[in-house]
């Protein structure tokens, strides 16, 4: 009977070598492994074999059954792969690969940083979750100042908040360094503002600070002239209008004209003596200037965007066009 097993094995392998389709493979499987197949027939004959030969015969039949199953399984995977490849339509256009692009706000922030570094400023950073002291008190903003109103500031606790401007970084930098220093900080700030075409509860700011001996308002003007010309072009002009900020004195709004009319995009001034006193600087020895601007607004100008909400809607069509 062992010879019968070997005979079936030989016959299967000869037929298996000729298989070229899934249909033929399935027919071969049924022929040898089906309910009425060759292997099933051998198993039914075990009862007719002498007891002393049954063990060897059964082992041989089961070994052949496993071998056939493995060969058929491997052949099926190979034929299925070939069949799928055969259905591939090489005339179809390929799927476009979309390359990533920087968000327009990030592009403007990076441009501001590049200009600031070119003017000798060092880039510094600070926390977005801030203490009331750094956000207000150290910046000469008393408790009764309107900017502390709950409708403008997002408080986390009585003394902790989401910073409303990037100026706290100036305080932290001066606390930990001795003058002279020249630093620039871009970052996200938060205010409880309505989300409309010109306001957002979260937006970018960027601020510069220069502290040294004998720093004058003329130095501030010269810096801002160079800064805006690097940003908007060599023909850019600036104009100063008197203004008020608690942490600078005198203070000014800065209007810029690069051929499209005058537009206010900067706030600036000489650092208030009380700010120096808060960080341990002697205002009789040191002077300095500070300026700040909004990357969101600059991005709207540069890219012709009339609604700030478009920057935060994650619409890839907008990013792809800019």
Secondary structure, DSSP 8 states (H G I E B T S, - for coil): -HHHHHHHHHHHHHHHTT--SHHHHHHHHHHHHSTTSHHHHHHHGGGGS-HHHHHHHHHHHHHHHHHHHHHHHHHHHHHHHHHHHHT--TTS-----------HHHHHHHHHHHHHHHTT-EE----SEEEHHHHTGGGT--TTSGGGSTTT--BSSSSEEE-SSSTHHHHHHHHH--S-EEEEEEEEEE-----SSS--SEEEEEEEEEEETT--HHHHHHHHHHHHHHHH-TT-EEEEEEEEETTEEEEEEEEEESSS--EEEEEEEEE-HHHHHHHT--TTT-EEEEEEE-HHHHHHHHHT---GGGGGS--HHHHHH-
